[in-house]
Amino acid sequence: MDAWLTGLATGLALIVAIGAQNAYVMRQGIRNEHIVPIVAVCALSDVLLIALGTLGIGAVVQRAGWVLEVLRWGGVAYLLWFAFNSFRSALHAGRLDAADAPDAGRLSLGSAVGTALSLTYLNPHVYLDTVVMLGNLANQHGDLRWHFATGAMAASVLWFTGLGLGARALARPLNRPGTWRVLDVCVGVVMVLVALRLAIG
């Protein structure tokens, strides 16, 4: 359960950030336009990428144990960098504005899903966060790596479902800079704690 909760917290910390994908999901949720398939695409994509990361990094580690140490300290550096950016973002409070998402009028189902796929798979950060970062962190838990991974997967499913289906209720508070200031600070703290845990081993 400890590994699962760590995965859940880390997954949420990585995914809950202002970006085009989240803005798009929120926009479609507010418009109540193809939101279920869009949420499914975003959540299932994360589940797939986290699983590939957990499997892929595990295969590499089995062949070259020293890679784990390299990934470990690389992960620590990345988590601290992520935390630094979160704290810096808190000083310049942003907001998740649905207007920031692509706007092409009312979309067909194919166009809506295609946009979700593009925002997911054409974003290089998604591979760094899910395949490399979460896959690396999962394998730091040894035999409990899939507990961590499923926790991270649950974070994606919960976040996209909550953001998409609850967008109308969330629209107003998520557009307040103060909300994002608090959120960015919380994300930064979680990342520092996970980095320390990873460094200590």
PLY file of the C-alpha trace (Angstrom):
ply
format ascii 1.0
element vertex 201
property float x
property float y
property float z
element edge 200
property int vertex1
property int vertex2
end_header
0.00 0.00 0.00
2.90 2.36 0.76
4.33 1.85 -2.74
0.86 2.30 -4.29
0.27 5.56 -2.43
3.73 6.82 -3.41
2.89 6.02 -7.04
-0.45 7.78 -6.71
1.10 10.92 -5.19
3.95 11.02 -7.71
1.61 10.46 -10.63
-0.66 13.27 -9.49
2.29 15.58 -8.94
3.50 14.97 -12.49
0.14 15.22 -14.21
-1.52 18.08 -12.33
0.13 20.94 -14.17
-1.01 23.70 -16.48
-0.63 22.48 -20.03
-2.30 22.11 -23.40
-3.64 18.61 -22.71
-5.28 19.56 -19.40
-6.66 22.77 -20.90
-8.12 20.78 -23.79
-9.77 18.23 -21.50
-11.19 21.04 -19.38
-12.46 22.91 -22.44
-14.22 19.85 -23.80
-15.64 19.10 -20.37
-17.06 22.61 -20.05
-18.59 22.25 -23.52
-19.77 18.69 -22.69
-18.40 17.64 -26.06
-17.12 14.06 -26.53
-15.66 14.21 -23.03
-15.92 10.48 -22.22
-13.82 9.29 -25.20
-11.36 12.14 -24.66
-10.90 11.22 -20.99
-10.52 7.57 -22.02
-7.82 8.41 -24.59
-5.80 10.52 -22.15
-6.10 8.14 -19.19
-5.51 4.92 -21.12
-2.53 6.48 -22.91
-0.92 7.21 -19.57
-1.68 3.67 -18.35
-0.03 2.24 -21.47
3.04 4.48 -21.27
3.55 3.86 -17.54
3.31 0.10 -18.15
5.81 0.31 -21.01
8.13 2.36 -18.81
7.92 -0.14 -15.98
8.54 -3.07 -18.32
11.21 -1.37 -20.39
13.30 0.02 -17.57
13.01 -3.31 -15.78
14.39 -5.17 -18.81
17.34 -2.78 -19.04
18.09 -3.12 -15.34
18.12 -6.93 -15.57
20.85 -6.75 -18.20
22.89 -3.94 -16.66
22.40 -3.32 -12.94
24.54 -0.17 -12.99
21.88 1.49 -15.16
19.61 1.55 -12.10
22.05 3.80 -10.25
22.35 6.13 -13.23
18.56 6.31 -13.53
18.22 6.74 -9.79
20.37 9.87 -9.64
19.01 11.12 -12.92
15.55 10.74 -11.39
16.60 12.66 -8.28
17.93 15.50 -10.44
14.79 15.59 -12.56
12.45 15.55 -9.57
14.32 18.43 -7.94
14.26 20.36 -11.23
10.51 19.72 -11.49
10.05 20.90 -7.89
12.08 24.04 -8.58
9.88 24.88 -11.56
6.74 24.26 -9.49
7.91 26.64 -6.76
8.89 29.21 -9.39
5.49 28.84 -11.02
3.85 29.47 -7.63
5.55 32.87 -7.55
3.93 33.73 -10.88
0.55 32.16 -10.29
-0.93 30.91 -13.51
-4.34 29.54 -14.27
-5.83 26.78 -16.33
-7.82 28.66 -18.92
-10.02 26.70 -21.28
-9.36 29.40 -23.84
-5.76 28.21 -24.02
-6.84 24.94 -25.59
-7.15 24.53 -29.37
-10.35 26.16 -30.56
-11.92 25.04 -33.81
-15.57 25.37 -33.02
-17.59 22.25 -32.37
-15.51 19.18 -33.13
-16.59 15.86 -34.60
-15.83 12.78 -32.52
-12.92 11.89 -34.79
-11.43 15.36 -34.60
-11.87 15.54 -30.83
-10.18 12.19 -30.26
-7.48 13.00 -32.83
-6.67 16.23 -31.02
-6.44 14.37 -27.71
-4.08 11.82 -29.28
-1.93 14.57 -30.76
-1.69 16.51 -27.50
-0.68 13.28 -25.77
1.75 11.57 -28.13
3.30 14.62 -29.82
4.33 16.05 -26.44
7.91 14.97 -25.64
7.33 15.57 -21.93
4.78 12.76 -21.76
7.52 10.23 -22.53
9.91 11.77 -20.03
7.27 11.81 -17.29
5.60 8.43 -17.87
7.98 6.09 -19.66
11.28 7.34 -18.21
10.44 9.02 -14.90
7.60 6.86 -13.59
9.11 3.71 -15.08
12.38 4.53 -13.31
10.68 5.25 -10.00
8.57 2.10 -10.26
11.67 -0.05 -10.63
13.23 1.56 -7.58
10.57 -0.35 -5.61
11.86 -3.77 -6.70
9.21 -6.46 -6.30
6.65 -3.76 -5.49
7.23 -1.92 -8.78
3.77 -2.80 -10.09
2.18 -1.52 -6.88
3.87 1.84 -7.57
2.98 1.69 -11.27
-0.71 0.95 -10.65
-0.79 3.82 -8.15
0.59 6.15 -10.83
-1.90 4.75 -13.35
-4.74 5.36 -10.90
-3.56 8.97 -10.56
-3.96 9.53 -14.30
-7.38 7.89 -14.41
-8.60 9.89 -11.40
-7.20 13.18 -12.65
-8.54 13.03 -16.20
-11.90 11.69 -15.06
-12.24 14.38 -12.41
-11.04 17.17 -14.69
-13.14 16.13 -17.65
-16.39 15.16 -15.95
-16.13 17.82 -13.26
-14.97 20.61 -15.53
-18.09 22.75 -15.17
-17.74 22.80 -11.39
-13.94 23.17 -11.52
-13.82 25.90 -14.14
-14.18 28.83 -11.75
-11.73 27.76 -9.00
-9.15 26.53 -11.53
-9.17 29.96 -13.13
-8.12 31.61 -9.85
-4.37 32.29 -9.63
-4.46 31.58 -5.89
-5.65 28.02 -6.51
-2.73 27.31 -8.81
-0.28 28.94 -6.38
-1.30 26.48 -3.65
-1.33 23.59 -6.12
2.14 24.41 -7.45
3.56 24.57 -3.92
2.01 21.19 -3.06
3.40 19.66 -6.26
6.86 21.04 -5.44
6.79 19.62 -1.91
5.73 16.16 -3.15
8.52 16.12 -5.72
11.15 17.10 -3.15
9.96 14.36 -0.77
10.01 11.74 -3.52
13.49 12.89 -4.61
14.78 12.58 -1.03
13.27 9.13 -0.69
14.84 8.08 -3.97
18.25 9.46 -2.95
18.20 7.70 0.42
17.17 4.47 -1.26
0 1
1 2
2 3
3 4
4 5
5 6
6 7
7 8
8 9
9 10
10 11
11 12
12 13
13 14
14 15
15 16
16 17
17 18
18 19
19 20
20 21
21 22
22 23
23 24
24 25
25 26
26 27
27 28
28 29
29 30
30 31
31 32
32 33
33 34
34 35
35 36
36 37
37 38
38 39
39 40
40 41
41 42
42 43
43 44
44 45
45 46
46 47
47 48
48 49
49 50
50 51
51 52
52 53
53 54
54 55
55 56
56 57
57 58
58 59
59 60
60 61
61 62
62 63
63 64
64 65
65 66
66 67
67 68
68 69
69 70
70 71
71 72
72 73
73 74
74 75
75 76
76 77
77 78
78 79
79 80
80 81
81 82
82 83
83 84
84 85
85 86
86 87
87 88
88 89
89 90
90 91
91 92
92 93
93 94
94 95
95 96
96 97
97 98
98 99
99 100
100 101
101 102
102 103
103 104
104 105
105 106
106 107
107 108
108 109
109 110
110 111
111 112
112 113
113 114
114 115
115 116
116 117
117 118
118 119
119 120
120 121
121 122
122 123
123 124
124 125
125 126
126 127
127 128
128 129
129 130
130 131
131 132
132 133
133 134
134 135
135 136
136 137
137 138
138 139
139 140
140 141
141 142
142 143
143 144
144 145
145 146
146 147
147 148
148 149
149 150
150 151
151 152
152 153
153 154
154 155
155 156
156 157
157 158
158 159
159 160
160 161
161 162
162 163
163 164
164 165
165 166
166 167
167 168
168 169
169 170
170 171
171 172
172 173
173 174
174 175
175 176
176 177
177 178
178 179
179 180
180 181
181 182
182 183
183 184
184 185
185 186
186 187
187 188
188 189
189 190
190 191
191 192
192 193
193 194
194 195
195 196
196 197
197 198
198 199
199 200
